[in-house]
Amino acid sequence: MPTLRRPRITLPTTTAPAAPPTRLPLPALLALATAVFVTSLTETLPAGLLPAMSADLGVSESAAGQTVTVYAVGTALTAIPLTAATAGWRRKKLLLAAMSGFAAANTVTAVSENYTLTMAARFVAGVAAGLAWALLAGYARRMAPAHLQGKAIAIAMAGIPVALSLGVPAGTFLGKVLSWQVAFLVMTGLTVGLLAWIAALVPDQPGQKPGGAKTPMPHALRVPGVTPVLFVTLVFVLAHTVLYTYIATFLDELGMGGSTDLVLLVFGAASLVSIWIVGALIHRRLRALTLASVLLVGVGAAVLAAFSGSPALVYVAVTLWGLGWGGAPTLLQTAAGDAADKGDAADAAQAMLVTLWNVAMAGGGVFGGILLDLAGTSSFPWTILLLLIPVLLAVAAARRNGFPARTPGNPA
């Protein structure tokens, strides 16, 4: 006689939500900082190599400067549509895909002897940057507890001043001692190592759920504070890029061409100090830090405009410029995130910020090239001063939203 078995009853189980983080995941954040370093250095590396690149590619220095422009164009054209198209992707998968694009593009740039092929590779690198930049700040924020999100973004964005302080001078030195192609091959090797680091130590994050609500760009622009932050981003980055793209040519005209790597090292060291200060104070002093950032860059430009004949004062000006600029990416990313969070428009605002940032980078390369051909390098500092006037006014006017005196969670 068969034995009867009591049917097994399976009770529904629920998975407890993951506990929110209580401290900063430094290994993962440093991997993101290295990704920021790779994207920033890939974009700006030609700034210290323009004379050598123009000679080897058989084009003028203003044409070689467009290798920065076409990178920025690639990012500006693709950041918003690619962000929307990949919204459902796991964040780690997307970051690995973007960094693989950098490895391929830098390899092609290094081996290319043709200007058109080089420009195509730079465009592809810009497309990869559009993917990376649209997710890096949000990735860092989601890894950290709420009260440490600003510091998490500061750590991730530290890759920018490190690229400026160490990467560009080192690339310039390699270009001088060996060749500019070696500098780009080193970037490929660094990126391959970074891919392994990300795979091993960066926690994954989900993308947007299928059918999830997507904030349209026009709605994000109506959220109080978003538009002023985007305007400041556009014009401030434009002002910076006009000179930075052609810094080697600018110094050549001053008789300091042999010191380009040292000047960039001073600029980057000041930028590192800046981002350390910003990381420590950003949650309490976002508005004051942003005003100080604009003013320091303006004073540095004024010194370059009036006293560029003195090498010592050029170093003073570059130090002020670095102190003002180093923390700017963190300030602008945080301001955009804080403003957009009020209207649930963070993803849309970050995609627009990345796009406008690179529109400004592209515009700076083109505008700087035009100024170089028509008015010479002496016009660069005066142009920066003119552009910074509306930037300062916009930050000052956005007292309640955008660049508030009081930031979320900090009453004073």
N, C-alpha and C positions, 0 to 999 in steps of 0.2 A: 504494500500500500504506500503510495507516494506521500511523502511528508509535505505538509503545507508550510510555506515560508511566509512570514509576515512581510508584506511589501515595504521596501525601504523608502522612507519619507525623507526627501531632501529639503531641508529648510533653506529658504533664500538667504543668501549672505550678502552683506553690504561691506564694501571696502571703505575703510575710514579715510577721509581726505588727508592728504599729506600735510604734516604739520608745517606751519609757516617757518621759514628760516629765521634763526635768531642771531646769526652772525654772518659776516661776509665770507663767501667761499673764495678765498684768495687764489688758489691754483686755477680755478676756472676763470675768474676775473682777469688774471694775468694772461691767460690764453686769449681772452677777448682783447686785452690791451695789445697783445702782439699782432692780432688780426688788424686792429686799428693802425698799428705801426706799419704793417705791410701795405695796407690800402693807402695810407698817407704818403709813405715813402715812394711807392710806385707812382703816385700822382706827381709829387714834387721833385723827384730825383733829377729830372732833366734840368732843373733850375741851376744846379751847380756844374752841369756838363754841357751847356749849350754851345760854347765855342768848339769843343771836340766833336760833338754830335753834328753840328752844322758842317764842319770840314769833311767828316767821313761820309755824310749823306749827300754832300754836294749841294747844300741849300744855304740860304742866309740865316743869320741868327734869329731874326724875327720869324722865319718859317720854321726853324727848329723849335722855337717857343710854342708853336701850335701843337706840339706833341703833348703839352699840358692841356691845351684847349680841347683837343679831340677826345682826350680821356674824360674831361668834365662833360663834354657833349654826350658821350656815351652814357654817363651816369644820369644826366639831366633828362635825356629822352626816355630812359627805361626804368627809372626808379619807381615811378607811380604804377605803370602798367605791370611791371614784374612783381611788385609788392602785392598787387591785387591778384595776379595769376597764381602766385605761390602762397597765398594766405593760408591755405589748408595744409601746407607742408610742415612736417616736424622741423623745429628750428635748427636742430643740430645737422640734419640732412641738408638743409638749405645753406647753412654756413660752410659746410664741407664742400658743397658744389661751388659756392662763390670763391673759396680760396683755391680750389683746383683751377678755376678760370684764371686766377692771377698767376699761378705757376706756369700755365701754358702761354699766356700772353707775354710774360717777362722773358721766357725762353725764346720766343719768336723775335722779340725786340732785340735781344742780345745777338742773335745770329743774322739778323736782317742787314743787308747792305743796300736796300732799296727804300727810298723815302715813303712811297705809297704803302708798301708792306708794313713798314714801321708804324705808320699812322693807323692802319687797319688793326694791328696788334694793340696799339694804345686804345683804340676805340673798344675792343673786346675787354681790355682791362677795366675800362670805365663802366661797361655793362656789369661786370662782376662786382665792381664797387657799388653800383646801384642796389644790387641784392644785399651786399654785406652791410652797407651803411643804414639801410632802412630797418634792419633788425638788431644791430649791435646795442644801441642804447636801450631799447625795450628789453632785450635779452638780459642785459646787466641789471635793469630795474627789477625784473621778475625773479632774479636770483637772491635778492637782498630783502631783509625786513624793511618795512615802510620808513622807519626813522633813519635808515642807512642807505636809502636808494640814491640820494644825491652823491654820497661818497662812492657808491658802487659805480655810478656813471663816471665820476672823476677818475677812478682807477682805470676803467676801460678806456676813457678818452686820453689817459696819460700816454697812450701810444703816439699821439700826434706830436707833443713836444719832444718825446724821445726820438721820433723820426727826424724832427727838425734839428735837435741838438746833437745827435750821434749819427743818425742815418745819412742825412744829406751831406754833412762834412766828411763822413767816412766814404760815401760814394764819390764825392768830389776828389778826395785824396786818391782813391783807387783809379779814378779816371785820369788823374795826373800821372801817377806812377806806372800804371799798367794800361788800362783802356776803359772807356765808358761801358763797353760790352761786358767786361768782367763784373762791373757793379750790378748789372741786371742779372747776370748768372748767379751772383751771390744771393740776390733776391729770390731766385727760383729755389735754391737750396734751403733758404730760410723758410720758405712757404711749405716745402715738402716736410720739413721737421714740424712745422706748426700743425699740419694736417694730422700727424700722429698724436700730437699733444691734445688737440681738440677731441679726437676719437677716444682718447683714454680718460680725460679728466673733466671735460665739460658736460654737465648734466643736460639731458634733453628737455625740451619744452614743447608742448603741443602747439600746433597752428590753430587757426580759426576753424571752428566746427562747420561742416557743410551746411549751408543754409543759414549760418549765423548772420547776425545783423552786421552790415557794413556801413560805416559812416561815410557818406559822400563828401567829396572835397568842398562843395559849396556850404554844406552844413558846418564843417569844421571851421571854415573862414568866418562864420557868424558867431562862433564861440568867443566871448570876450577875452581879449588878450592874445589870441592866436595871430591875428593879422599884424599887430605891432612887432611881435617876435620875428615873423617871417620877413617883414620889411627890413628890420635891423640886420637879420642874417644876410639878406641879399646884398645890401649896400656895404656893410662892414667887410664881408668876405671879398667883395669887388675891390674895395680900397686896398686891402692887404695884398691881393693877388697881383694887382697892377705892378707893384714893385718887386714882390718876391719872385715872380716868374723870371724876371730879367735882372736879378740881383747880381749875377756874374758879370753881365754886360755893364750894369751901373757901376760896379766897382772897377771894372776895366777903365772906364772913362775917368775915374778919379785917380788912376795910377795905382790901384790897390788890387789888381786882378790876381796877383800871386798870393793874396791873403784871403781869397774867397772862402776857403775851408775854415779858416780861423774866425772870420766874421760870422759865418753860419754857426760855428760852435758856440760863440758868445750869445748869439740870438737864441739858440736852442737851450743853453744853460739857463738863461733868464726865463725862458718859457717853462722849464721844469720848476723853477721857483714859483712862478705864477700858478701853475696847476696845483702845487702843494698848498698854497694859500687858499685857492678857490675850493679845493677839496675839504679843507678844514672849516671854512666859513660859509659855504654856499647856502646851507639851510637857514642861516640867520641873516645873511647880508647879500642876498642875490642882487638886489637893486644897486646897492653901493658898489659891489664888485663890478657890475656891468658898466656903471658910469666911470669907475676908475679905469677899466679896461679900455674904453673908448678914448678917454683923456690921455692915457699913457701912450697909446699908439699915435695920437695927434701930436703930442709933444715931441715924440721921437721923429715924426715926419717934419715938424717945424725945425728941429735941429739939423736934420739932413738938408732941408731947403736952404737954410741960412749959413751953415758952417761946414758944408761937405768938403771944403778944402783942407780941413784939419783931420788927419787920420784918428787922432785921439777922440775928437768929438763924434766922428762916425761910429766909433765903438760905443760911446755913451748913447747915441741915438738908437743904435741897434739893441742895446740893453733895454732901453725904455720900450722899444717896439716889442721885444720878446716878453717883457713883464706884462704888457697889455694884451698881447695876443695869445699867450700860452693857455690861459684858462678860458678863452672865449668859446671854444667848442663846447666845453662842459656847461658854461653859463647858458648858452643858447639852447642846447639840447634839454637842459633842465627846465628852463623857462617855457619852452614849447610843451614839454610833458606836463608840467604843473598846470598850465593854462588849459590844455586840451582835456585833461582828466576831468575837469568840471563839466564838460559836455560830452563825455564818453567818445572823444574824437582823437585819442592819442595816436592810433596807428595812422590815420589820415594826416594828422599834423606832422608826424615824423617823416612820412613819405614826402610831403610837400617841402619840409625843411631840407631834406637831402637833395631834392630836385633843385630848389632855389640856391642852395649852397654851391652846387655844381654848375648851375647857370651862371653864378657869379664867378666861379673859377674859369669857366670858358670865356665869359665876358672880359675878365681881367687879362687873360692871355691875348685876346683879340685887341682890346682897347690899348693894352700896354704895347703891343706890336705897332699899332697905328701911331701912338705917341712917340715910340722909338724912332720910327721912320720920319715923322713930320716935325717933331720938336726936340728930340734927343732925350737922354736919360735925366737931364736936370728937371724935366717936367713932372717926373714921377712923384716926388714928395709934395709938390703943390697940388697935384691931383688928389692925393690921399687926403690932404687937409680939406679940400672942397667937398669931398664925398663924406667926410666924417661929420660935417655940420648937421645934415639931416638925421644922421644916425644918433647923435647926441640929443637932438630935439625929440626924436621918437622915443628914446629911452626915458627922457625926462617926463614926457607927456603920459607914458603908460604907467602911471603911479599906482592905479587901482588894479589893473589887470595887465598881464604880460610881464612887467618888471615891478611887482609890488614891493612896497616897503616892508610888508609883513608877508611871510611865506607860509604855506599850509603847515599847520602843526607847530608854528613858532610865532607866538604873539608879539614878539619884539625882535 
